[in-house]
Amino acid sequence: MNNFTVDILTPSRVIAKNVPAENVLIPTLRGQIEVKKDHTHVVEKLSTGIISIFGGSDDADKHFVVTTGVCKILNDKITILSNVATSGVEVDVERAQLSLDNAQEMLSQTLSDDELVKYRRKVERAQLRLQLAKTAKK
């Protein structure tokens, strides 16, 4: 039995629309939250991480990488507004590995504080995409 639906949106496209869910794991700046039936209303900032949507016995589980944004939980609807989001089935493993290698190479150089933060985030995103691709293949 599905308790709510999930939408995942970016500025450039709709990643997922009306995905049925029994419960959802969402990465936020305050830590990961699990949304279950009758969850209280929440508006929270997202952190970079993996959103896991569990469809229960009726629907397949789905996983998405998100990079910052906002999550709104209201009644039976979860809306994720993310700067960047990728579905597990969309991950290009070769590209993600190349991004990881390039970012790690940049981190081995002398960088400004802003560049250091930028390339650490790139490493984190690439690692999450690779992790998600492995999960999606199982």
Secondary structure, DSSP 8 states (H G I E B T S, - for coil): ---EEEEEE-SS-EEEEEEEESEEEEEETTEEEEE-TT---EEEEE-SEEEEEE-TTTS--EEEEEEEEEEEEETTEEEEEEEEEEEGGG--HHHHHHHHHHHHHHHTS---HHHHHHHHHHHHHHHHHHHHHHHHH-
